[in-house]
Amino acid sequence: MINYQNGFLFKILLGLFSFMMVTIANADSISRYHHRENNFSINNSLNLFQPLGLTSSSPTGSEESPSSSSPSSMTSTQTKRLIAGLLLGTTIYGYSTWWKHSNSQFRIRHEGWFGADTPNGGADKLGHAYSFYVSTRIMTKSFQWAGHSQPQAIQLAGITSAALSVGVEVLDGFTKKYGFSPEDVVMNLTGIGTGIILENYPYWDNLFDLRLKYWPSDDARRLNEYDPFTDYTGQTYLLITKASGILPLRQKKWLRYLELAVGYGTRGYQPTDGTNSQPKERNFYYGLSFNLSQLFNEVLFKQNPTSSYTQLVTEQVLEYLQMPGTALLFDNSLK
């Protein structure tokens, strides 16, 4: 087996990764065949949700006309700029944070899933899924801004996120600290798939949110490590079911602001000061949360005839983040 200790192979793969991402930016081939998806409908399969009062929606793809599937040259340019910016940002952050000393022989590292004996109790795995879920949804909006129809934007976002996911993990494989983690790839793709589903089906998006609740952990403060991406003890991942997404509840004045929250988080894993002042815990959370986005839309933005920039940004932030003090959660420790 050849040992590339000088990082030569790593640099080649980094170059190939860059080329792959730029190639994806040429979205013309995606645009040409997208009109074939437009006649697909699942209205019949959604009838079973009628008793719940959920609004039945067809996939967004059914609303597009074939004429919208050929982006202009300006759209193509904007698309390339978006992907180039994403690539550049990921490369700079990744090299400065993860890959600076990537001179190890490629290796596969099986980290496990959510067991008590895993490096972070599974919080890192949910972090992978959540990060790529959010990136897929934000990229969808970005590609729409660049001029693509929603079905095209969703597909571009999914392909770009998947390529980015696999590329990052392959480059991790050349680091001594991380290695290539199949579990991370699975969770990345799970997050991407979830984002694609919610982008395609608005009634699911109206009913569910995936959110991160973060507050710096005691160990992070003691160590002055204020990095929400690696402070797993400070993270809680929540699946939110919104009353406003169910028609009978949405019509109730106060009930429509309530949400059912279930989630998962770990304590005492990373970061740690080595004193074991915080015992290791894996916790399942459940409780109620408050729908700030619904309240703001009805109070702060009620007079706006169209969505303002401030409203759009606020809605995006509140869709992905659980604000401190807006959830009453109970925990159940997992043995």
C-alpha positions as CSV (number, residue, x, y, z in Angstrom):
1,M,0.0,0.0,0.0
2,I,1.4,3.4,-1.0
3,N,1.7,5.8,1.9
4,Y,1.2,9.5,0.9
5,Q,2.6,11.0,4.1
6,N,3.4,14.3,2.3
7,G,-0.2,15.1,1.6
8,F,0.2,14.8,-2.2
9,L,-2.9,12.6,-2.7
10,F,-4.9,14.9,-0.3
11,K,-4.1,17.9,-2.5
12,I,-5.0,16.0,-5.7
13,L,-8.4,15.1,-4.1
14,L,-8.9,18.7,-2.9
15,G,-8.4,19.8,-6.5
16,L,-10.7,17.1,-7.9
17,F,-13.3,18.1,-5.3
18,S,-13.1,21.7,-6.4
19,F,-13.4,20.7,-10.1
20,M,-16.5,18.5,-9.2
21,M,-18.2,21.4,-7.5
22,V,-17.6,23.8,-10.3
23,T,-18.8,21.2,-12.8
24,I,-22.1,20.9,-10.9
25,A,-22.6,24.6,-11.3
26,N,-23.4,24.0,-15.0
27,A,-27.1,23.4,-14.4
28,D,-28.2,23.3,-18.0
29,S,-28.5,19.5,-18.1
30,I,-30.6,19.5,-15.0
31,S,-32.9,22.2,-16.5
32,R,-33.4,20.3,-19.8
33,Y,-35.1,17.3,-18.4
34,H,-36.9,18.8,-15.4
35,H,-40.2,19.4,-17.4
36,R,-40.7,15.6,-17.4
37,E,-41.4,15.7,-13.7
38,N,-44.2,18.4,-13.9
39,N,-47.1,16.0,-14.4
40,F,-46.4,14.0,-11.3
41,S,-49.1,14.3,-8.6
42,I,-49.8,12.6,-5.3
43,N,-53.1,14.2,-4.6
44,N,-54.8,10.8,-4.2
45,S,-52.3,9.6,-1.7
46,L,-52.8,12.8,0.4
47,N,-56.5,12.1,0.9
48,L,-55.9,10.1,4.0
49,F,-54.7,13.4,5.7
50,Q,-58.1,15.1,5.2
51,P,-59.5,14.0,8.6
52,L,-56.6,15.8,10.2
53,G,-57.5,19.1,8.5
54,L,-54.1,19.3,6.8
55,T,-54.0,21.3,3.7
56,S,-53.4,18.9,0.8
57,S,-50.7,20.2,-1.6
58,S,-49.3,18.7,-4.7
59,P,-45.5,18.6,-5.1
60,T,-44.1,22.0,-6.1
61,G,-42.9,20.5,-9.3
62,S,-46.5,20.2,-10.6
63,E,-46.8,23.9,-10.6
64,E,-44.0,24.6,-13.0
65,S,-44.4,24.9,-16.8
66,P,-41.8,23.5,-19.2
67,S,-41.0,27.0,-20.4
68,S,-39.5,27.7,-17.0
69,S,-36.9,24.9,-17.2
70,S,-34.2,26.7,-19.3
71,P,-32.3,29.2,-17.2
72,S,-30.9,32.2,-18.9
73,S,-27.2,32.9,-19.2
74,M,-27.5,35.2,-16.2
75,T,-29.1,32.4,-14.2
76,S,-26.2,30.1,-15.1
77,T,-23.7,32.8,-14.1
78,Q,-25.4,33.4,-10.8
79,T,-25.5,29.6,-10.2
80,K,-21.8,29.3,-10.8
81,R,-21.1,32.2,-8.5
82,L,-23.2,30.6,-5.7
83,I,-21.5,27.2,-5.9
84,A,-18.0,28.8,-6.3
85,G,-18.7,30.8,-3.2
86,L,-19.9,27.8,-1.3
87,L,-16.8,25.8,-2.4
88,L,-14.4,28.6,-1.5
89,G,-16.0,29.1,1.9
90,T,-16.0,25.4,2.7
91,T,-12.4,25.0,1.5
92,I,-11.1,27.9,3.6
93,Y,-13.0,26.9,6.7
94,G,-12.2,23.2,6.3
95,Y,-8.5,23.7,5.6
96,S,-8.1,26.1,8.5
97,T,-10.1,24.0,10.9
98,W,-10.0,20.3,9.8
99,W,-7.5,19.7,7.1
100,K,-4.5,21.8,7.9
101,H,-2.4,18.8,8.9
102,S,-4.0,16.3,6.4
103,N,-0.9,14.2,5.7
104,S,-2.2,10.9,6.9
105,Q,-2.8,7.9,4.9
106,F,-6.5,7.5,4.0
107,R,-8.4,5.6,6.6
108,I,-12.0,4.7,7.5
109,R,-13.1,5.3,11.0
110,H,-16.3,3.7,12.3
111,E,-17.5,6.0,15.1
112,G,-20.8,4.3,15.9
113,W,-24.2,6.0,16.2
114,F,-25.9,7.0,19.5
115,G,-24.3,4.7,22.0
116,A,-23.0,5.9,25.4
117,D,-19.5,4.8,24.4
118,T,-19.4,6.8,21.2
119,P,-17.2,9.9,21.0
120,N,-20.2,12.3,21.5
121,G,-23.1,10.2,22.3
122,G,-24.6,10.8,18.8
123,A,-24.9,14.5,19.1
124,D,-22.4,14.9,16.4
125,K,-24.4,12.7,14.1
126,L,-27.5,14.8,14.6
127,G,-25.3,17.8,14.0
128,H,-24.3,16.4,10.6
129,A,-27.9,15.7,9.6
130,Y,-29.1,19.1,10.8
131,S,-26.3,21.0,9.1
132,F,-27.0,19.5,5.7
133,Y,-30.7,19.8,6.2
134,V,-30.3,23.5,6.8
135,S,-27.8,23.9,4.0
136,T,-30.1,22.1,1.5
137,R,-33.0,24.4,2.3
138,I,-30.9,27.6,2.2
139,M,-29.3,26.6,-1.0
140,T,-32.8,25.9,-2.5
141,K,-33.7,29.5,-1.7
142,S,-30.4,30.7,-3.1
143,F,-30.8,28.9,-6.4
144,Q,-34.4,30.3,-6.7
145,W,-32.9,33.7,-6.2
146,A,-30.5,32.9,-9.0
147,G,-33.4,32.4,-11.4
148,H,-34.2,28.7,-11.2
149,S,-37.7,27.3,-10.8
150,Q,-38.3,25.7,-7.5
151,P,-38.0,22.1,-8.7
152,Q,-34.7,22.9,-10.4
153,A,-33.5,24.7,-7.3
154,I,-34.4,21.8,-5.1
155,Q,-32.6,19.4,-7.3
156,L,-29.5,21.6,-7.6
157,A,-29.4,22.1,-3.8
158,G,-29.7,18.3,-3.3
159,I,-26.9,17.4,-5.7
160,T,-24.6,20.2,-4.5
161,S,-25.2,19.2,-0.8
162,A,-24.6,15.5,-1.6
163,A,-21.4,16.3,-3.5
164,L,-20.2,18.6,-0.7
165,S,-21.0,16.0,1.9
166,V,-19.1,13.2,0.3
167,G,-16.2,15.4,-0.7
168,V,-15.8,16.7,2.9
169,E,-15.9,13.2,4.3
170,V,-13.3,11.9,1.8
171,L,-11.0,14.8,2.7
172,D,-11.6,14.0,6.4
173,G,-10.3,10.5,5.6
174,F,-6.8,12.0,5.2
175,T,-6.7,13.5,8.7
176,K,-5.3,11.7,11.7
177,K,-7.9,13.2,13.9
178,Y,-11.1,12.3,12.0
179,G,-10.9,9.8,9.2
180,F,-13.7,8.9,6.8
181,S,-16.8,8.1,8.7
182,P,-19.6,6.1,6.9
183,E,-21.9,7.1,9.7
184,D,-21.4,10.8,9.0
185,V,-22.1,10.2,5.3
186,V,-25.4,8.5,6.1
187,M,-26.5,11.3,8.5
188,N,-25.5,13.9,6.0
189,L,-27.6,12.3,3.3
190,T,-30.5,11.9,5.8
191,G,-30.4,15.6,6.4
192,I,-30.3,16.4,2.7
193,G,-33.3,14.0,2.0
194,T,-35.3,15.6,4.8
195,G,-34.7,19.1,3.4
196,I,-35.7,17.9,-0.1
197,I,-39.0,16.4,1.2
198,L,-40.0,19.5,3.1
199,E,-39.1,21.8,0.2
200,N,-41.2,19.6,-2.1
201,Y,-44.3,19.3,0.1
202,P,-45.4,22.5,1.7
203,Y,-48.0,20.9,4.0
204,W,-45.2,18.9,5.7
205,D,-43.2,22.1,5.9
206,N,-46.1,23.8,7.5
207,L,-46.5,21.1,10.1
208,F,-42.8,20.2,11.0
209,D,-39.6,22.1,11.8
210,L,-36.2,20.8,12.7
211,R,-34.5,23.2,15.1
212,L,-31.3,23.6,17.1
213,K,-31.5,24.9,20.6
214,Y,-28.1,26.1,21.8
215,W,-26.8,27.5,25.0
216,P,-23.0,27.5,25.7
217,S,-22.1,24.7,28.1
218,D,-20.3,25.3,31.4
219,D,-17.3,23.4,30.1
220,A,-17.2,25.5,27.0
221,R,-17.2,28.7,29.1
222,R,-14.5,27.4,31.4
223,L,-12.3,26.5,28.4
224,N,-13.3,29.7,26.5
225,E,-14.3,27.5,23.6
226,Y,-17.3,29.4,22.2
227,D,-17.9,27.3,19.1
228,P,-21.5,26.1,18.8
229,F,-20.5,23.6,16.1
230,T,-18.3,21.6,18.5
231,D,-20.0,22.4,21.9
232,Y,-22.1,19.3,21.8
233,T,-23.1,19.6,25.5
234,G,-24.8,22.9,24.7
235,Q,-26.8,21.5,21.8
236,T,-30.3,20.1,21.8
237,Y,-31.9,19.0,18.5
238,L,-35.7,19.3,18.3
239,L,-38.4,18.0,16.0
240,I,-41.2,20.5,16.2
241,T,-44.9,19.8,15.4
242,K,-46.7,23.1,14.9
243,A,-50.4,23.5,15.8
244,S,-50.5,26.2,13.1
245,G,-50.0,23.4,10.5
246,I,-53.2,21.6,11.4
247,L,-56.3,23.5,10.2
248,P,-58.7,23.0,13.2
249,L,-55.9,24.1,15.6
250,R,-54.8,27.0,13.4
251,Q,-58.3,28.5,13.7
252,K,-58.0,28.6,17.5
253,K,-56.8,32.0,18.7
254,W,-54.2,30.7,21.3
255,L,-53.7,27.1,20.3
256,R,-52.1,28.0,17.0
257,Y,-49.1,29.4,18.8
258,L,-48.3,26.1,20.5
259,E,-45.9,23.4,19.4
260,L,-45.1,19.9,20.4
261,A,-41.3,19.4,20.8
262,V,-39.4,16.2,21.0
263,G,-35.6,16.0,20.9
264,Y,-32.2,14.6,21.8
265,G,-29.1,16.0,23.4
266,T,-26.0,14.9,25.2
267,R,-24.2,16.3,28.2
268,G,-20.6,15.9,29.4
269,Y,-19.0,14.6,26.2
270,Q,-17.4,17.5,24.4
271,P,-15.9,19.9,25.2
272,T,-14.6,18.7,28.5
273,D,-12.0,20.2,30.9
274,G,-11.0,16.7,32.1
275,T,-12.5,17.1,35.6
276,N,-15.7,15.1,34.8
277,S,-17.7,17.9,36.6
278,Q,-20.5,17.1,34.1
279,P,-21.3,13.4,34.0
280,K,-21.9,11.9,30.6
281,E,-25.6,11.8,29.7
282,R,-27.8,11.1,26.7
283,N,-31.2,12.7,27.1
284,F,-34.5,12.4,25.3
285,Y,-36.5,15.6,25.6
286,Y,-40.2,16.3,25.2
287,G,-42.4,19.3,26.0
288,L,-44.1,22.4,24.5
289,S,-42.6,25.3,22.6
290,F,-43.9,28.6,21.4
291,N,-44.3,29.5,17.7
292,L,-42.6,32.9,17.6
293,S,-42.8,33.0,13.8
294,Q,-46.6,32.7,13.8
295,L,-46.8,35.5,16.4
296,F,-44.5,37.8,14.6
297,N,-46.4,37.3,11.3
298,E,-49.7,38.2,13.0
299,V,-48.4,41.1,15.0
300,L,-45.1,42.6,13.7
301,F,-45.6,41.9,10.0
302,K,-49.4,42.0,9.8
303,Q,-49.5,45.3,8.0
304,N,-47.0,44.3,5.3
305,P,-48.8,43.7,2.0
306,T,-45.8,41.7,0.8
307,S,-43.0,39.9,2.7
308,S,-40.2,42.3,3.6
309,Y,-36.6,41.3,3.8
310,T,-36.7,41.5,7.6
311,Q,-39.7,39.2,7.6
312,L,-38.1,36.7,5.4
313,V,-34.9,36.6,7.4
314,T,-36.8,36.4,10.7
315,E,-38.9,33.4,9.3
316,Q,-35.7,31.6,8.2
317,V,-33.9,32.1,11.5
318,L,-37.0,30.9,13.6
319,E,-37.5,27.9,11.3
320,Y,-34.1,26.5,12.2
321,L,-33.3,27.8,15.6
322,Q,-35.2,27.5,18.9
323,M,-34.8,30.8,20.8
324,P,-33.9,30.6,24.5
325,G,-36.8,30.8,26.8
326,T,-39.4,29.7,24.2
327,A,-39.6,26.0,25.1
328,L,-40.6,24.1,28.2
329,L,-38.7,20.8,28.0
330,F,-38.5,17.7,30.2
331,D,-35.7,15.2,30.0
332,N,-35.6,11.4,30.2
333,S,-32.1,10.0,30.6
334,L,-31.2,7.1,28.4
335,K,-29.2,4.4,30.1
